[in-house]
Amino acid sequence: LYFGAVDDSAWVYVNGKKAGEHLFDQPNDWFAPFVIRIDQAVDWGKPRQLVAVRVGDKSGGGGIWRPVWILSKKTLPGN
């Protein structure tokens, strides 16, 4: 998953398994795009997957405030 930005921290779960996290550490982390790989948590034998994003915010509006995309490895930035 490619996140345009999340204010402040994000934890991503797929089918109840933690796929990854992006923690607010630097002053501009709330503004920075990031990638969390979910392929290791996908149950490839099922036709549907449940993706959940938990957002933690310590001040301000908080939340997913820029678009989120599901990308293949070929479309990831830097590839």
C-alpha positions as CSV (number, residue, x, y, z in Angstrom):
1,L,0.0,0.0,0.0
2,Y,1.3,3.4,-0.9
3,F,0.1,6.1,1.5
4,G,0.2,9.7,0.3
5,A,0.3,10.8,4.0
6,V,-1.1,9.9,7.4
7,D,-1.3,12.3,10.4
8,D,0.5,11.0,12.6
9,S,1.2,7.2,12.9
10,A,-0.3,4.3,11.1
11,W,-0.5,0.5,11.7
12,V,-1.8,-1.7,8.8
13,Y,-3.4,-5.1,9.3
14,V,-4.5,-7.6,6.6
15,N,-6.8,-10.4,7.7
16,G,-6.0,-9.6,11.3
17,K,-2.2,-9.9,10.8
18,K,0.0,-6.8,11.3
19,A,1.5,-6.0,7.9
20,G,3.5,-3.0,9.0
21,E,3.6,0.4,10.6
22,H,4.7,4.0,9.9
23,L,5.5,5.8,13.2
24,F,5.6,9.5,13.6
25,D,9.3,10.1,14.5
26,Q,10.4,13.2,12.5
27,P,8.6,16.5,12.5
28,N,7.5,16.1,8.8
29,D,6.4,12.4,9.1
30,W,2.7,13.4,9.1
31,F,3.3,14.9,5.6
32,A,5.6,12.2,4.1
33,P,4.4,9.4,1.8
34,F,5.3,5.9,2.7
35,V,4.9,2.2,1.6
36,I,3.8,-0.7,3.6
37,R,4.0,-4.1,2.0
38,I,1.0,-6.3,2.5
39,D,1.8,-9.3,0.3
40,Q,3.1,-11.4,3.3
41,A,-0.3,-11.0,5.1
42,V,-2.6,-11.7,2.1
43,D,-4.3,-15.1,2.2
44,W,-3.9,-15.9,-1.5
45,G,-6.4,-18.7,-1.2
46,K,-9.3,-16.4,-0.5
47,P,-11.0,-14.1,-3.0
48,R,-11.4,-11.2,-0.5
49,Q,-9.0,-9.6,2.0
50,L,-9.8,-7.4,5.0
51,V,-7.4,-4.4,5.2
52,A,-7.6,-2.2,8.3
53,V,-5.6,0.9,9.1
54,R,-5.3,2.2,12.7
55,V,-4.2,5.8,12.9
56,G,-2.7,7.4,16.0
57,D,-2.7,11.2,16.4
58,K,-1.3,13.2,19.2
59,S,-2.5,16.6,18.2
60,G,-4.6,18.2,15.4
61,G,-7.0,16.7,13.0
62,G,-5.2,13.4,12.4
63,G,-6.1,10.6,9.9
64,I,-5.4,9.5,6.4
65,W,-5.4,12.8,4.5
66,R,-3.8,11.9,1.2
67,P,-4.8,9.1,-1.3
68,V,-3.9,5.5,-0.7
69,W,-3.1,3.1,-3.6
70,I,-2.6,-0.6,-3.9
71,L,0.5,-1.0,-6.1
72,S,2.4,-3.9,-7.6
73,K,6.1,-4.1,-7.2
74,K,6.5,-2.8,-10.7
75,T,4.7,0.4,-9.9
76,L,6.4,1.2,-6.6
77,P,8.4,4.4,-6.6
78,G,12.1,3.7,-7.2
79,N,11.4,0.6,-9.3
